[in-house]
Amino acid sequence: MNETLKTIAERFSCRDFADTPLTDEQIKALSEAALAAPSAVNRQPWHISVISDKTLIEEMDAEALNVLQGEDKARYDRVMAGGGTIFYNAPCMLMVSSDGSKWAQMDCGILCQNVALAAHSLGLGSLICGMARIPLSGPRGDEFKKRMHFPDGYEFGIAVLVGRAKSGKEPHELDRNKLTII
Ligand SMILES: Cc1cc2nc3c(=O)[nH]c(=O)nc-3n(C[C@H](O)[C@H](O)[C@H](O)COP(=O)(O)O)c2cc1C
């Protein structure tokens, strides 16, 4: 197996990050992996806010719990049972905002996978995090969007958490029933 295929096969969702901040070199490599993603008609319908400010990440984590507590008690209880965090102590988040155009959701998803694979190739853990939408949907949403420099009219696309994984995980099993080779 070549290095690229090995990276794809070994990547896993990390939910246990060490405090260790990312180096400037790691941030540069991840940012450039994000920007290298393909997009429909090369429209690049995204903006990437790379957040290493732990205070901001923690504030959004706490706000996500506030929002869930008010709006989705069952999910709130699940998050609390899983440690009371949606960001798992990640020292860095790449928040991807989107212009909402036709293929933007798919383009942002591809960008995320570039980041996740780049992170794994650098020996870092990652988690693609749809729940990062939650703190932006509550009363502090506009404040957070401003602090993360969302361009005008852009909305949440997806986020990827990155950091040193405190523990590893087996990659999920391949479900070959999902495959037809003709
Ligand atoms: C679009 C998307 C959103 C996701 N959002 C979350 C999330 O908010 N929280 C979380 O813990 N995992 C999230 N995940 C991770 C998935 O749960 C994970 O990829 C899946 O369980 C397979 O496990 P693996 O990534 O370790 O192979 C998300 C994955 C994708 C692709």
The ligand as a MOL file (V3000), in Angstrom:
LIG
                    3D

  0  0  0     0  0            999 V3000
M  V30 BEGIN CTAB
M  V30 COUNTS 31 33 0 0 0
M  V30 BEGIN ATOM
M  V30 1 C -20.1280 15.6260 7.7000 0
M  V30 2 C -19.6770 14.9670 8.9890 0
M  V30 3 C -20.0430 15.5080 10.1910 0
M  V30 4 C -19.6020 14.9050 11.3880 0
M  V30 5 N -19.9240 15.5050 12.5730 0
M  V30 6 C -19.4780 14.9500 13.7200 0
M  V30 7 C -19.7370 15.5980 14.9660 0
M  V30 8 O -20.3370 16.6600 15.0320 0
M  V30 9 N -19.2830 15.0180 16.0960 0
M  V30 10 C -18.5770 13.8280 16.0780 0
M  V30 11 O -18.1930 13.3540 17.1260 0
M  V30 12 N -18.3140 13.2020 14.8960 0
M  V30 13 C -18.7280 13.7390 13.7360 0
M  V30 14 N -18.4200 13.1610 12.5310 0
M  V30 15 C -17.5670 11.9590 12.5300 0
M  V30 16 C -18.3390 10.6800 12.2030 0
M  V30 17 O -19.1170 10.3130 13.3060 0
M  V30 18 C -17.3260 9.5920 11.8250 0
M  V30 19 O -16.6700 9.9680 10.6320 0
M  V30 20 C -17.9660 8.2300 11.6330 0
M  V30 21 O -18.5110 7.7580 12.8270 0
M  V30 22 C -16.9540 7.1860 11.0970 0
M  V30 23 O -15.8790 7.0440 11.9790 0
M  V30 24 P -14.3800 7.3230 11.5000 0
M  V30 25 O -14.2960 8.7390 11.0080 0
M  V30 26 O -13.5410 7.0970 12.7210 0
M  V30 27 O -14.0860 6.3660 10.4080 0
M  V30 28 C -18.8180 13.7230 11.3420 0
M  V30 29 C -18.4440 13.2080 10.1130 0
M  V30 30 C -18.8540 13.8120 8.9460 0
M  V30 31 C -18.3800 13.2360 7.6220 0
M  V30 END ATOM
M  V30 BEGIN BOND
M  V30 1 1 1 2
M  V30 2 1 2 3
M  V30 3 2 2 30
M  V30 4 2 3 4
M  V30 5 1 4 5
M  V30 6 1 4 28
M  V30 7 2 5 6
M  V30 8 1 6 7
M  V30 9 1 6 13
M  V30 10 2 7 8
M  V30 11 1 7 9
M  V30 12 1 9 10
M  V30 13 2 10 11
M  V30 14 1 10 12
M  V30 15 2 12 13
M  V30 16 1 13 14
M  V30 17 1 14 15
M  V30 18 1 14 28
M  V30 19 1 15 16
M  V30 20 1 16 17
M  V30 21 1 16 18
M  V30 22 1 18 19
M  V30 23 1 18 20
M  V30 24 1 20 21
M  V30 25 1 20 22
M  V30 26 1 22 23
M  V30 27 1 23 24
M  V30 28 2 24 25
M  V30 29 1 24 26
M  V30 30 1 24 27
M  V30 31 2 28 29
M  V30 32 1 29 30
M  V30 33 1 30 31
M  V30 END BOND
M  V30 END CTAB
M  END
